[in-house]
Amino acid sequence: MRLLKLPNFSKYGRTITIMECYRIKATMNKEVLVRIAYNGSMDKAAAKRALHEELKSGSEDIQNTIDKILGW
């Protein structure tokens, strides 16, 4: 068996790739085995980052509106 490099999905905070491997069968078909694990704390951290970014962009819009009203 040889290792196959798959995209890194762990940066999204939902899964961790434990093992990736594949083999070429006699019929020239490829058999792939991928084992993943779920990490709840990473998912919560990703949700916090997404919420933080959304609130940050919303607050900048509100600040610009207030500046425009006050003429700053």
C-alpha positions in Angstrom: 0.0 0.0 0.0 1.1 3.6 -0.7 0.0 6.7 1.0 -2.1 9.2 -0.9 -2.1 12.9 0.2 -5.7 14.2 0.4 -6.8 17.8 1.1 -6.4 18.9 4.6 -10.0 19.2 5.9 -8.9 19.7 9.6 -8.5 23.5 9.0 -12.3 23.7 8.9 -12.4 22.4 12.5 -14.7 19.5 11.8 -12.6 16.4 11.1 -9.1 15.1 11.7 -7.6 12.7 9.1 -6.2 9.7 11.0 -5.1 7.5 8.1 -5.1 7.7 4.3 -4.0 4.8 2.0 -4.9 3.3 -1.3 -3.9 0.3 -3.4 -4.3 -0.6 -7.1 -6.2 -3.8 -7.6 -5.5 -6.4 -10.4 -8.3 -4.8 -12.4 -6.5 -1.5 -12.3 -9.2 0.0 -10.0 -8.0 2.0 -7.0 -9.2 1.1 -3.5 -9.1 4.0 -1.1 -9.2 3.9 2.7 -9.6 7.1 4.7 -10.2 7.1 8.5 -11.3 10.4 10.1 -12.2 11.5 13.6 -14.4 14.3 14.8 -13.2 16.8 17.3 -16.0 18.8 19.0 -13.6 21.4 20.6 -12.1 22.2 17.2 -15.6 22.6 15.9 -16.5 25.0 18.7 -13.4 27.0 18.1 -14.1 27.3 14.3 -17.7 28.4 15.1 -16.3 31.1 17.5 -13.9 32.3 14.8 -16.7 32.5 12.2 -19.0 34.4 14.7 -16.2 36.8 15.6 -15.5 37.6 11.9 -19.2 38.1 11.3 -19.6 40.4 14.3 -16.4 42.3 13.4 -17.7 43.1 9.8 -21.1 44.0 11.1 -19.7 46.5 13.7 -17.5 48.1 11.0 -20.7 48.7 8.9 -22.5 50.3 11.9 -19.5 52.4 12.7 -19.4 53.7 9.1 -23.1 54.6 9.2 -22.7 56.4 12.5 -19.7 58.3 11.1 -21.7 59.3 8.0 -24.6 60.5 10.2 -22.4 62.6 12.5 -20.3 63.9 9.6 -17.0 62.5 10.9 
